[in-house]
Amino acid sequence: MDLSAINPVLLIASLMVASTPILLAAIGELVVEKAGVLNLGVEGMMITGAICGFIAAHHSQSVTLGYIGAAAGGAALALVFALLTQFLLSNQVATGLALTLFGLGFASLAGQGYNGIKAPTSYRLDIPVISDLPVIGPILFSHDIMVYVSLLLCLGVWIFLNRTRAGLILRAVGENHDAAHALGYKVVLVRCLAILFGGACAGLGGAYLSLVRVPQWTDGLTAGAGWIALAIVVFASWRPDRLLIGAYLFGGITVLQINLQLARVPVPVSLLAMAPYIVTILALVLISRGRRSSASPAMIGRPFHATQ
Amino acid sequence: MIRLEKRPTHSHVWTWATPLIAVLATMIAGGLMFMLLGKDPFATLRTIFWDPLFGQHASYYRGQLLIKAGPLILIAVGLSFGFRAGIWNIGAEGQYIVGAICGAAVALAFYPAAGWYIFPLMVIAGALGGMAWGLIPGILRVRYGASETLVSLMLVYVAERLVAQMALGAMRNPEGMGMPGSRVISRYPAAANTEIFAGTGMHWGVVAALIAVIVAYVALSRHMFGFNIRLAGQSPRAAAFSGVQPGKLILICTGLSGALAGLAGMFEVAGPAGRISIDFGVGYGFTAIIVAFLGRLHPVGILLAGLLLALTYIGGESAQTAIGLPAAAIQMFQGMLLFFLLAFDVLTNYRLRLARPKAKEVA
């Protein structure tokens, strides 16, 4: 065991990398849930994004095209969810599960022949002088662009939900779809757009895994990250600012767990690998305690049909 | 312009017709998918759905069918109770794994003793282990309001790490020359879950699945318990007035589905799978969700749906060897089946009306 091998600066820097995929997926799901829709298919959309992004990036050797492909792939799968739940009024829980089962199969099928290939190198922010600053440099200024995109996205969603009229409409649809409908807002349209945005974000999160975090394609690469993103939305009580904290806390646990493995702490590797999931359960319990999810959008999971 | 019009009650015809339509639609879409993969769609569909039942080697495949269908049916029957009541425990895969670990633990603890009591003890341990794993999300839901869906799923990933740890550590075969994996339980006579009639695939897990179907049928259609479950799912308020305690119901449903999934895992580890290995979980817990929905959460429907999904596994495997169909194609096929089922389900609750937008509504 050698705990001195753990460098706190690198730990924090890698924490941001570990948190980014979950942050991306969770911020998308937050918007979806704010619109009153529960899409449990995040894991499926994430892994679809991971393989679509990887294939696009591999063939074009362009990471940017990879992310675009990933967002498109995630949104395409989300479109199926939107059609089923918004137009065919299917059960959202079951449809989300179907999305995950289908997405896992699709990714595994599409990913055949890509196993073990390295992803093209991501563009890193590298500002001379600033990136070389002792502690701040590696923590704040030496990541690839997506880390900053995810932070901006988080800020953007906060501004959208709290400071814009469109955000107000989206929240109204999520809190009371009948009233929103009576006021003339297009409930189904708002929800479809939110679902597509959520799918695109989940796709980006998946691509971050396959292009930066891992960075190659392996089957079952997301390993529950999508479900953790769902849990973090609950943990954050549907607030973008808390979502950021939640994702970074979670990323911290993941990175710490890996560092402890590398430092040869005398605890079996598989038990350390359980830590993120157990911490997620504990976080869910702590946050749900007593509050009875009063913070959740009121219409979450309820189908809307105009003639009812 | 097609409009949906809410039906006053569920359409019984469509409730049972939609699974059939969904299967047909999946076959068509699946055929297109196989074509995109460069396979002859008709030959592929025949290899998957016809040959295992009526082809040359059907007698072998029919046994395999029961072996695969057993765990799916057992798990899906358990899930159907919760789903009917609106309790979304979807972590059956984890409960299945933990049941297998507990069952194997008993077998390995007694090794190499011989005794009639070992196998029954394993059955009890498997059921209790699965039940305990299933009760964790149930208890956390009842006591703290934590989402049983997310907790039960997190526990799947925990269980996967746990079984890997067991295969590498505590349960590793001391005579296995350091290779991961436990002793082969299916070759330990006192603990093996053997075929009851040789060559039929009929092992104790299949028997348990059939018993579960019958018991569930009686409980759901002839017993107050089943009525309460349906009531809780359809109208929680009405259920509360009729004296149903939601907390108790959640614990019963999660415990019950956990126990059945645990049993499935235990029968699997002592029989077809044979031993605890790193990748013991193969997704039965997730496929059983499709089985439960395709079977309309009805025991008899689940029996049929379990056989059908087992057929996709068996046929899929033979299509892998015969025509090189990728294994993942079958997983995608199963996902598609659930999509189509959910899509066509709209017909059970709504009528399609071809209509122009009515002018009268504009007040």
Interface residues (C-beta under 8 A of the other chain):
Chain A: L40 V80 L83 L84 L88 L89 S90 N91 V93 A94 T95 L97 A98 L101 F102 G103 L104 G105 F106 S108 L109 Q112 A223 G224 W227 I228 L230 A231 V234 P268 S270 L271 A273 M274 Y277 I278 T280 I281 L284 V285 S288 R289 G290 R291 R292 S293 H305 T307 Q308
Chain B: R3 L4 E5 K6 L37 W88 I90 L140 Y144 G145 A146 S147 T149 L150 V151 L153 M154 L155 V156 Y157 V158 R161 L162 A164 Q165 L168 G169 F286 I289 I290 F293 P326 A327 A328 A329 I330 Q331 M332 F333 Q334 G335 M336 L338 F339 L342 A343 D345 V346 N349 Y350
